[in-house]
Amino acid sequence: MIIDAHQHFWHKKDDVDHGPGSRSRSYLPDQLEPILHERNINKTIAVQALPTLEENDFLLNIASDREEVIGVVGWVELDDSQAIQILAAYKEDPHFVGIRPMIQDLPSEWLLKSTVLDNLNKLADDGFPIDLQANPRHLPVIIELLERIPHIHCVIDHIAKPSINTGQIEPWASHMRKIAEYPNIMCKVSGLVPEKVGASWTTKSIYPYVEHVLDIFGSKRIMFGSDWPVCLKSASYPEVVQLFEDTVTSQLSEREDVFYNNATRFYRLEDKL
């Protein structure tokens, strides 16, 4: 069994074609399903790509119709005193398995706002999964967040998008090492290829970053994600799978954890499989 723990669906939003992997093209289940079948990937987690409640409904409707979509990581406005009540209604749907505040587009300090912290603390008490769409600039703030709420259950998306194109590894590496000290934090090895149409990349240049993540998180706290269709800007789905094989599973004797067990445990999918 293999779970792709990070992929997206959307309808096109722009009449001007900006190339593969962009919002100017639609990417829907009928396009992904044959690719999954070809790669022997059984289930996916559909992750929100817009910070709206309508996005939750869109993805949950897909999950209810498609057996390959086992879960949805949605969105609620955490800087809202009513966030937990709003979330409670979505949690009644068994496909709603987590949330992702879109911190990539927010000031780093947003995570430390009083209302956000209060809501995150309540989610931590419940053990509810949270994806953190982090860039390197967010990592010091995430460390402070973990000092305040050490029992929070989070996964760092896309290994926090270090500057692979420049080869710079610090201070990203040190910050990630500190974050990995918290046992409830996982890391998605996803989103490693450039988000620029036609950009070049090599496994050799990516490998040191993945090696560091594997070293500090270990095989029990990383998971595979394709980041389809965003990955299509510079790589095909098979190329992304091969990249994971070359940088992660080639270093491990046990594949089932990174391809299945870790995502199942983090998103609490045991009763859904």
C-alpha positions in Angstrom: 0.0 0.0 0.0 1.3 3.5 -0.9 -0.3 6.8 0.1 0.5 10.0 -1.7 0.2 12.3 1.4 0.2 15.6 -0.5 -1.6 16.5 -3.8 -4.1 19.1 -5.0 -7.1 19.5 -7.2 -8.5 22.7 -8.8 -10.5 24.2 -11.6 -8.6 26.6 -13.8 -8.8 30.3 -12.7 -7.2 32.1 -15.6 -7.9 32.2 -19.3 -4.2 32.9 -20.1 -2.2 29.6 -20.1 0.8 29.9 -17.7 1.9 26.4 -18.4 1.7 23.0 -16.6 1.1 23.0 -12.8 -0.5 26.5 -12.8 -4.0 27.6 -11.9 -4.6 28.4 -15.6 -5.2 24.6 -16.2 -7.7 22.4 -14.4 -6.3 19.4 -12.5 -9.0 16.9 -11.4 -9.4 13.3 -10.3 -9.9 11.9 -13.8 -6.5 13.2 -14.7 -4.7 11.9 -11.6 -6.3 8.4 -11.3 -4.6 6.8 -14.2 -1.2 8.1 -13.1 -1.7 6.6 -9.6 -2.7 3.3 -11.2 0.4 3.3 -13.4 2.6 3.9 -10.3 0.8 1.5 -8.0 -0.2 4.3 -5.6 -3.4 3.3 -3.8 -4.6 6.4 -1.9 -4.0 10.1 -1.7 -4.5 13.0 0.7 -6.0 16.0 -1.1 -4.6 19.3 0.4 -6.3 22.6 0.1 -4.9 25.2 -2.3 -7.1 28.1 -1.4 -7.9 29.6 2.1 -11.6 29.3 1.8 -14.4 27.1 3.3 -15.6 26.6 -0.3 -12.3 24.8 -0.9 -13.1 22.4 1.9 -16.5 21.6 0.3 -15.0 21.1 -3.1 -12.4 18.6 -1.9 -14.8 16.8 0.4 -17.2 16.3 -2.5 -14.3 14.8 -4.5 -13.4 12.5 -1.6 -16.9 11.3 -1.3 -16.9 10.2 -4.9 -13.4 8.9 -5.4 -12.2 5.9 -3.4 -8.6 6.8 -4.1 -8.9 10.0 -2.1 -8.8 8.8 1.5 -8.5 12.2 3.2 -8.8 16.0 2.9 -6.5 18.5 4.6 -8.7 21.6 4.6 -8.7 25.1 6.0 -10.2 27.3 8.7 -9.3 30.8 9.7 -7.4 30.2 12.9 -7.3 33.9 13.7 -11.0 33.6 14.5 -12.5 32.9 17.9 -15.1 30.7 16.2 -12.5 28.5 14.4 -13.0 25.5 16.6 -16.7 25.5 16.2 -16.5 25.9 12.4 -13.9 23.1 12.4 -16.2 20.8 14.4 -18.8 20.8 11.6 -16.2 19.7 9.1 -14.8 17.0 11.4 -18.1 15.3 11.2 -17.1 14.2 7.7 -14.7 11.2 8.1 -12.7 12.4 5.1 -11.7 15.6 6.8 -8.4 14.6 8.4 -6.4 17.8 9.0 -6.1 21.5 8.3 -3.4 23.7 6.7 -3.2 27.4 7.5 -1.6 29.0 4.5 1.3 30.5 6.4 3.4 30.8 3.2 1.3 33.9 2.3 1.2 35.3 5.9 3.7 37.2 8.1 5.8 34.7 10.0 4.6 36.1 13.4 1.0 35.3 12.5 1.5 31.9 14.1 2.1 33.6 17.5 -1.1 35.8 17.5 -3.1 35.2 20.6 -6.2 33.9 18.9 -4.2 31.6 16.7 -2.2 30.3 19.6 -5.4 29.6 21.6 -6.9 27.7 18.7 -3.7 25.8 18.0 -3.5 24.8 21.7 -7.1 23.4 21.5 -6.1 21.4 18.4 -3.0 20.1 20.1 -5.1 18.9 23.1 -7.2 17.0 20.5 -4.2 15.7 18.7 -5.7 17.1 15.4 -3.2 17.1 12.5 -1.9 20.4 11.1 0.1 20.9 8.0 2.5 23.8 8.1 3.2 25.3 4.7 6.5 26.7 5.9 9.4 28.5 4.2 12.8 29.0 5.9 11.7 32.4 7.3 8.9 30.6 9.3 11.2 28.2 11.1 12.4 30.4 14.0 8.7 31.2 14.7 7.7 27.5 14.5 10.4 26.7 17.1 8.9 29.4 19.4 5.4 27.9 18.7 6.7 24.5 19.7 8.2 25.9 22.9 4.8 27.2 23.8 2.7 24.2 22.6 5.1 21.2 22.6 2.3 18.7 22.2 1.0 20.0 18.9 0.8 17.6 16.0 2.2 19.1 12.9 3.9 18.1 9.7 6.3 20.4 7.9 5.3 20.5 4.2 7.9 20.3 1.5 10.8 20.1 4.0 10.2 23.9 4.5 11.4 24.7 1.0 15.1 25.3 1.6 17.1 27.2 -1.0 18.1 24.2 -3.0 18.9 26.2 -6.2 21.6 28.1 -4.4 23.0 25.2 -2.3 22.5 27.2 0.9 21.8 24.8 3.8 22.1 27.0 6.9 20.4 28.2 8.9 17.6 25.9 7.5 19.4 22.8 8.7 19.9 23.9 12.2 16.4 25.2 12.6 15.0 21.9 11.2 17.1 19.9 13.6 15.6 21.9 16.5 12.1 21.3 15.2 12.8 17.6 14.9 13.5 17.4 18.6 9.7 17.5 19.1 8.4 13.9 18.6 4.9 15.0 17.4 6.4 16.8 14.4 6.7 15.0 11.0 8.1 16.1 7.7 6.8 15.7 4.2 9.5 14.9 1.6 7.6 16.7 -1.1 7.7 19.9 -3.2 11.4 19.4 -3.9 11.5 20.3 -7.6 11.4 24.0 -8.7 8.1 25.8 -9.0 9.1 27.4 -12.3 8.0 26.0 -15.6 10.9 24.2 -17.3 13.4 24.8 -14.6 16.2 22.3 -14.3 17.1 20.3 -11.2 19.2 17.3 -10.3 18.9 14.5 -7.7 22.5 15.3 -6.7 21.6 18.9 -5.7 18.5 17.8 -3.7 20.0 14.9 -2.0 21.9 16.7 0.9 18.6 18.3 2.0 16.7 15.1 2.0 19.6 13.3 3.7 19.5 15.9 6.5 15.7 15.5 7.0 16.1 11.7 7.1 18.9 12.0 9.6 17.0 14.2 12.0 13.4 12.9 11.7 14.2 9.3 11.0 12.2 6.8 8.9 9.2 6.9 11.3 8.4 10.6 10.9 8.7 11.4 7.2 6.2 10.7 4.4 5.9 10.8 0.7 4.0 13.5 -1.1 4.0 14.2 -4.9 2.8 17.8 -4.7 0.9 17.1 -8.0 0.1 19.1 -10.0 2.5 21.8 -8.8 5.3 19.4 -9.4 4.4 19.5 -13.2 6.1 22.8 -13.5 9.4 21.1 -13.7 8.9 17.3 -13.3 6.4 14.5 -14.1 4.7 12.5 -11.5 6.9 9.4 -12.2 10.0 11.7 -11.9 8.9 12.8 -8.5 8.3 9.3 -7.3 11.7 8.3 -8.7 13.3 11.2 -6.9 11.8 10.0 -3.6 13.1 6.5 -4.3 16.6 7.8 -5.1 16.9 10.1 -2.1 14.8 8.3 0.6 13.9 4.7 0.1 17.3 3.8 -1.3 18.7 4.6 2.1 16.1 2.5 4.0 15.5 -1.2 4.5 11.8 -0.5 5.4 9.7 1.2 2.8 6.3 0.7 4.3 6.8 3.4 7.0 7.6 6.3 4.6 5.1 5.2 1.9 2.2 4.2 4.2 2.5 3.8 8.0 3.6 7.3 8.9 0.8 9.0 6.9 -1.7 6.6 8.3 -0.6 7.3 11.9 -0.3 11.1 11.5 -3.7 11.6 9.8 -5.4 8.9 11.9 -6.5 6.8 8.9 -6.5 3.4 10.5 -10.3 3.1 10.4 -10.5 4.3 6.9 -8.3 1.8 5.1 
